[in-house]
Amino acid sequence: MRHMQNGYRGLSIFMGLNIDRFLSVFAVMFAILLAGWIQSL
C-alpha cells in the first residue's frame, strides 16, 4: 500500500511540473498570436 502511495505522489508531482510547462508554452503561443492579430489591425 505504501508503494502505491509513493508512486501516486511521484506521478502527481510529475504531472504538476508538466502542466506548468504546457501552460507556459500555451501562454507564449497565445502572446505571439495576439501580437500578430494586433499588428494586422
MIGUTOR-244496 format. One record per residue (C-alpha): residue in three letters; x, y, z. Coordinates in pm, whole numbers, padded with zeros to 5 digits, always signed. Each point is the difference from the previous one (the first is absolute). Layout:
BEGIN
ALAXYZ;...
***
This chain:
BEGIN
MET+00000+00000+00000;ARG+00283+00240+00081;HIS+00155-00072-00340;MET-00325+00104-00169;GLN-00011+00326+00200;ASN+00361+00085-00085;GLY-00061-00072-00368;TYR-00311+00215-00005;ARG+00180+00286+00175;GLY+00283-00017-00255;LEU-00246-00005-00288;SER-00187+00295+00146;ILE+00320+00206+00027;PHE+00100-00099-00356;MET-00339+00103-00139;GLY+00018+00328+00191;LEU+00334+00081-00157;ASN-00119-00094-00348;ILE-00320+00202+00030;ASP+00210+00301+00096;ARG+00214-00047-00313;PHE-00303-00041-00225;LEU-00162+00312+00142;SER+00315+00206-00057;VAL+00028-00121-00362;PHE-00370+00074-00051;ALA+00043+00350+00144;VAL+00294+00076-00232;MET-00190-00125-00306;PHE-00307+00202+00098;ALA+00214+00313+00041;ILE+00154-00049-00346;LEU-00341-00050-00161;LEU-00143+00301+00183;ALA+00292+00219-00108;GLY-00047-00109-00362;TRP-00370+00074+00016;ILE+00057+00348+00151;GLN+00261+00079-00264;SER-00238-00096-00280;LEU-00258+00258+00113;
***
